[in-house]
Amino acid sequence: MVRGRLWRCTNPGLSQDERRQLTRELMQARAAVGRAKRAADEERVRMARAAVNRTKVALGERGAVWWTDGAPDYNRHLARNTPYREWFASIPDEQAVQKGAEDEKARGSATKEACW
């Protein structure tokens, strides 16, 4: 969650090696976006952004959902406008939640619940 908005986590079904490789590719694609923007090369920006999107889909952060319990995808929705609103309202410090999700990701055990 960032600034009250829910964000989808990486698919926990990916192996550590897959996740690491895709994360590397994502960072390279994001860096390519920055380089292209600084060079004012719109075609390279478009291509780099497409690479970012492809990698995020491969990670499970965009595109088809990776979970199988039938729960809807609330990616990018404000938490207060979802069934998670009571949970969100009960959190005293949003920064603590964000840090908790980051800590979970750093440990490599991120799950849908850790991010949402």
N, C-alpha and C positions, 0 to 999 in steps of 0.2 A: 504494500500500500504506500502510495506517495501522495501527500497533501489531500488525504481523504478519498483518493481514487484507488480502486482495486486494479491490480495488475496481475496477469497470469504468470505463474512460475514456469520454469523449465520442466519438461517432462521428467519425472523421477524414474521413469522406466529406461531412460538412456543409460548406457554404461558410463562409468567415469571417464574412460578414454574417449568415447563419443562426445560427451559433454565438453570435455577439455578441448578437443579438436574444434568443435563447433564454436565454442567460446573464443578460441583463437581467431577463427575465421570471421566471427562477428566483430571483434576488435579491429582486425585488419580492414574490414569493410567500412567500419565507422571512421577509421583514420583516413581511408580513401575519400570518404565524403568530405571531410575537413580539408584535405589537400585540394580536391576539385573545387570546393567553394572558394578557397583562397586564390586559386588560379582563375576564378570566374569562368570555369569551363562547364557550362550547363549540361552538356552531353555526358561528361564524366561524372557529374553530380547525379544525374539520372541513373547511370549504370551502377554507381556505388550504392545508391539508395536501394536499387533492385537487389543488389547482393546482400545488403543488410536484411531486407525483407525475406529473401530466400533462406537465410541462415536462421532468422527468428522463427520462421515456419518449421524448419528442421529441428529446432530446439523445442518446439511445442508452445512457444510464447505467442504465436499467431496461427491463424488457419484453423484446421479442424481440432476439436478438443481432444486431449489425450486421456481423460478420465472416462470411466465406463459406467458410472453410477447414474447417468441420466441427468445430473445437475446442469442447469443452464450456465452459459458462459457470461459472467458479469465483468469481463475484462474492460477496463477503462471507464466503468460506471462509478459514479460517486457512491460510496458505501452507504450513505444515508438514504439513497434511493433504491436500495436492494433489500432482500430478506436479511442481510447482515446488519441492518441499521441498529438493532438493539445491541448487538455485540459491539459495533463501532461506538455507539453512544456510551457504553460502559467503560471504554478505555480512557483513563485519565490523561495520558500523554501520548499523542500520536507518534512522536519521535521515538518513544520507547518501542512501539510496535514496529516501526520501520527498522530500527536497529535490530530488533529481534529477528525479523525476516532476513536481514542481511547476515546476521550471525548464523542462522540456519543454513543459508546458501553457502557461506564460507566453510561450514562443516560438511557440505555436500549432502545434506539430508533434507533439502527443501522439498516440501510437499505442497499440495494445493492449499491445505489449511494453514501452513506457515506463512504463505503470502497473502491469503485472504483472511 
